[in-house]
Amino acid sequence: MASLVPGESDSNTFVGTYTLSLTDVNASQVSNQATVEAQDPDNSNVTDLSDDNSNFENDPTITSYDAVDAINLIKERNL
């Protein structure tokens, strides 16, 4: 990624892929949080964590879903 000058923003969309683990499935939710690392104008390293609803907190985004405890099986026989 190119450098950004102070006050400039980047509106690109970044995509990542994550495969649910058995722990995620059993919990019926998954937690997601991104980290950004950069340098300020004084060349000091800065980091920030994404937040689900605020620029002043660092809460991960929790996505819950309904787990279905079922399996469908169709058995057919043709004569």
N, C-alpha and C positions, 0 to 999 in steps of 0.2 A: 504494500500500500504506500502511496505517496505521502509525503509529509504535509501536515496542515499547519498553517500559521495561526497564531492566537486569534480567536474569534471566528475562525472558519469552521464549517461543519462538513460532515460527510453523510450524505443521505442514501448511500448504497445499502442494499440488503445483503446480509451475510447469512449463509445457510450452513447448518451442521446436521449430521445424522446421528441418531442414537438408537440403539436396539434395546428394548426393554429387557431388564433382567428379571429373574424369578422373584427377587426381592421386590422389585417394582410391581410386578403382577400381584403378588401376595398382599402388598400394601394398597393396591388399587389407586396408586398415585405415582407421579414422577416429579422430581425436583430439578429445576434448571436454573443455572446462573452463569453469566458470562463475566469474564475479567478483561479489562483493558489495561494495557501498560503503555506509558508514554514518557516523554521528557518535557519538563516545563521550560520556559524561556531561559532559565538559569542552568539548564542541562541537568537538573535534578530529576531522578526517576520518580514518577507518580503512578499509582494504580487506583482502579476503582472497580467495584463490583456492581453488576446490574441489580435493579430492584424491580419488584412487581408493580409498584404504584407510586413511587416517590424518587426524586433525585437526591434526597437527603438521608436515605436509609440504604441498607444492603440486604434486604430480604430476598430470598430466591423466589422464583415463580413456581408454585405448586399446581400441577394439573392433575385433577382427580378424574376418575372414570369408573364406570360400573363394570366390575369383573363378572363374567358369566361363567358359572361353574357347571358347564354342561358340555356334552359332546354329542354330535349327531352322527348316526351311522345308518346308511341305507344299503340294504343287501337285496340284490335282485337275482333272479334265476330265470333264464330263458330256456324253454324246451324246444 
